Amino acid sequence: MTYFFAVFFICFFVCYLIYMLYILRKGIETDATLIKREIRTYGTIAYTVDGKEYEARLEGASLGKKIGDKVRICYLGNNPNRVVIKGGFLTFKIFGLIFLIIITIYSCVKEYKEETHRAAHRAIETHRAEEAKAHRAIEALRAEEAKAVLKESRPIALSTSPMNWSEAKAFCQEQGGRLPLIGGSESLDSQPSQGTPIEGIGVVGGPWPDGLASGFYWTGTEYPHSFASFSWATVPGTVVTIFYGATDLANQVICVPK
């Protein structure tokens, strides 16, 4: 609605300016007599065209004038009722109209830029809200996946002290189980993606399971390497993450059913 009114006023100012310039260019000059002073600079003038008397109420007619003074005007030959005042006031009015047109256009452009900025800000906020919503949905999904993993492969034993990887495998065999696998694989040569299940613990990127002390825990998934023996292990924290470490390191042990 603001732009509608702005465009309306610009069109009005431009048309009025063209109208005055047209009369100045095509019109006929003559002298009129001020016969009445009105509020501000308005005044009523009288003039004669081809022996016929005309009167017109014009802005600027009484500026610096008194009743009976001459006022220079310009009228259209085919319609003497169309008349404008010649001189400095008209020039001032023309420049005033040009100034109003420029100010109106500037205001429209400024308002458009501000509205564009507000729209972009709203779009960013909406995008952030959608991202946060999606993130919460992903977290909820991972929590459900972790619960499903734990339900399918609940731990059957925990070590009371850290041990190396070979000792961990032997410990789980003694308990009638094995070390948990990542994604059901005995070997991975790259970092597992988010959501990959880890038996007995949950999923990569998911919440740390309730009741399990935070710590480094061995898995049964090896990391192939040419010059040393490595295996994947979990990292302590509120979210399940993993790293690969040398098999002679000492980590905690969790065993799952075979």
C-alpha positions in Angstrom: 0.0 0.0 0.0 2.9 2.4 0.8 4.3 1.8 -2.7 0.9 2.4 -4.3 0.6 5.8 -2.7 4.2 6.6 -3.5 3.7 5.8 -7.2 0.4 7.7 -7.2 2.1 10.9 -5.8 5.0 10.6 -8.2 2.7 10.3 -11.2 0.6 13.2 -9.9 3.7 15.4 -9.4 5.1 14.5 -12.8 1.8 15.1 -14.6 1.4 18.5 -12.8 5.0 19.4 -13.7 4.4 18.5 -17.4 1.2 20.4 -17.4 2.9 23.6 -16.2 5.8 23.2 -18.6 3.4 22.6 -21.5 1.6 25.9 -20.8 4.8 27.8 -20.5 6.0 26.4 -23.8 2.8 26.6 -25.8 1.0 29.4 -24.0 0.6 33.1 -24.6 2.0 35.7 -22.2 -0.1 38.6 -21.0 -0.6 40.8 -17.9 -3.3 40.1 -15.4 -4.5 42.3 -12.5 -4.6 41.1 -8.9 -8.2 41.7 -7.7 -8.3 39.7 -4.5 -5.7 38.5 -1.9 -6.3 35.2 -0.2 -4.7 33.0 2.4 -0.9 32.3 2.1 0.2 33.3 -1.5 -3.1 32.6 -3.2 -4.8 35.4 -5.1 -7.5 35.9 -7.7 -6.5 37.6 -10.9 -8.4 39.1 -13.9 -7.2 39.1 -17.5 -8.6 39.8 -20.9 -8.3 37.5 -23.9 -9.8 38.6 -27.3 -12.1 41.1 -25.5 -13.4 38.5 -23.0 -12.8 38.8 -19.2 -11.4 35.8 -17.3 -10.7 35.2 -13.7 -8.4 32.6 -12.1 -7.4 31.7 -8.5 -3.6 30.9 -8.6 -1.0 30.1 -6.0 1.7 32.8 -5.9 -0.5 35.5 -7.4 -0.5 37.6 -4.3 3.2 37.0 -3.4 4.7 40.5 -2.9 1.7 42.1 -4.5 -1.2 44.3 -3.5 -4.6 44.7 -5.0 -4.4 46.3 -8.5 -0.8 45.2 -9.2 0.0 43.5 -12.5 0.9 39.8 -12.5 2.6 38.3 -15.5 0.8 35.1 -16.7 0.8 32.5 -19.5 -2.4 31.0 -20.9 -3.3 28.5 -23.6 -4.7 30.1 -26.7 -7.3 27.4 -27.2 -8.3 27.4 -23.6 -7.6 30.7 -21.7 -8.8 29.1 -18.5 -5.6 27.1 -18.4 -3.1 29.6 -16.9 0.1 29.7 -14.9 2.1 32.5 -13.3 5.4 33.5 -14.9 8.4 34.4 -12.9 10.3 33.3 -9.9 7.5 31.7 -8.0 6.8 29.3 -10.9 10.5 28.5 -11.1 10.5 27.8 -7.3 7.4 25.6 -7.7 8.9 23.6 -10.5 12.0 23.0 -8.6 9.9 22.2 -5.5 8.0 19.5 -7.5 11.2 18.1 -8.8 12.5 18.0 -5.2 9.3 16.2 -4.0 9.6 13.7 -6.9 13.3 12.9 -5.9 12.4 12.6 -2.2 9.5 10.3 -2.9 11.6 8.1 -5.2 14.4 8.0 -2.5 11.9 7.1 0.2 10.5 4.3 -2.0 13.9 2.9 -2.7 14.9 3.1 0.9 11.7 1.4 2.0 12.2 -1.3 -0.6 15.7 -2.0 0.6 14.6 -2.1 4.2 11.7 -4.4 3.4 14.1 -6.6 1.4 16.4 -6.7 4.4 13.6 -7.6 6.7 12.4 -10.3 4.4 15.9 -11.8 4.1 16.2 -11.7 7.9 12.9 -13.4 8.3 14.0 -16.0 5.8 17.2 -16.6 7.7 15.3 -16.9 11.0 12.9 -19.3 9.4 15.7 -21.4 8.0 17.5 -21.5 11.4 14.2 -22.6 13.0 13.8 -25.3 10.4 17.4 -26.4 10.9 16.9 -26.6 14.7 13.7 -28.5 14.2 15.5 -30.9 11.8 18.4 -31.3 14.3 16.0 -32.1 17.1 14.3 -34.7 14.9 17.7 -36.3 14.0 18.7 -36.4 17.7 15.4 -38.0 18.6 15.8 -40.5 15.8 19.3 -41.4 16.9 18.1 -41.8 20.5 15.4 -44.3 19.2 18.1 -46.1 17.1 20.3 -46.3 20.2 17.5 -47.8 22.2 16.9 -50.3 19.5 20.6 -51.3 19.3 20.7 -51.7 23.1 17.6 -53.8 23.1 19.0 -56.1 20.5 22.5 -56.4 22.0 22.5 -55.7 25.7 25.9 -56.0 27.4 26.5 -59.2 29.3 29.7 -58.2 31.1 31.9 -55.2 31.9 35.6 -55.2 32.9 36.6 -53.9 36.3 39.9 -52.6 35.0 41.4 -51.4 31.6 43.1 -54.0 29.4 44.6 -54.2 25.9 42.7 -55.4 22.9 43.8 -59.0 23.0 43.1 -59.2 26.7 39.7 -57.7 26.0 38.8 -60.3 23.4 39.9 -63.1 25.7 37.9 -61.6 28.6 34.7 -61.5 26.5 35.2 -65.1 25.4 35.5 -66.2 29.0 32.1 -64.4 29.7 30.5 -66.3 26.8 30.4 -63.2 24.5 32.5 -61.0 22.3 33.5 -57.4 21.8 30.8 -55.2 20.2 31.0 -54.5 16.5 30.6 -51.2 14.7 27.9 -51.5 12.0 28.2 -55.3 12.3 31.6 -55.2 10.6 34.9 -56.8 11.9 37.0 -54.3 9.9 36.6 -50.5 8.9 39.2 -48.4 7.2 37.4 -45.1 7.5 35.5 -43.1 10.1 31.9 -44.5 10.4 29.1 -42.1 9.5 26.7 -40.6 12.0 24.0 -43.1 13.0 26.2 -46.2 12.5 25.2 -48.7 15.3 27.6 -49.9 17.9 26.5 -53.0 19.7 25.8 -52.7 23.4 26.5 -48.9 23.3 24.2 -47.2 20.8 24.9 -45.3 17.6 27.7 -43.0 16.4 26.6 -39.4 17.2 23.8 -40.6 19.5 23.4 -40.2 23.3 25.7 -42.1 25.6 23.7 -45.0 27.1 22.3 -44.6 30.6 23.9 -46.7 33.3 27.2 -47.1 31.4 30.1 -45.2 32.8 31.7 -42.7 30.4 35.1 -44.0 29.2 37.2 -45.5 26.4 35.7 -48.9 25.4 37.2 -51.4 23.0 35.2 -52.6 20.0 35.7 -55.8 18.0 36.1 -53.8 14.7 39.7 -53.6 13.5 41.3 -50.7 11.7 43.6 -52.2 8.9 47.1 -50.8 8.9 50.3 -51.9 7.3 52.8 -51.3 10.2 50.8 -51.7 13.4 47.7 -53.2 14.9 44.8 -50.8 15.6 41.2 -51.2 16.6 38.3 -48.8 17.0 37.3 -47.6 20.5 34.6 -45.3 21.9 35.5 -41.9 23.3 34.1 -40.7 26.7 31.4 -38.0 26.6 27.7 -37.4 26.4 27.6 -38.3 22.7 28.9 -41.6 21.3 32.1 -40.9 19.2 34.9 -43.2 18.2 38.6 -43.2 17.3 41.1 -45.9 16.3 43.9 -46.7 18.7 46.8 -49.1 18.9 45.8 -52.5 20.2 48.4 -52.4 23.0 46.6 -49.5 24.7 44.5 -50.1 27.9 40.8 -49.4 27.5 37.6 -50.5 29.3 35.8 -53.6 28.1 32.1 -54.2 27.4 30.9 -57.6 26.1 27.8 -58.4 24.1 26.2 -61.9 23.3 27.7 -63.9 20.5 
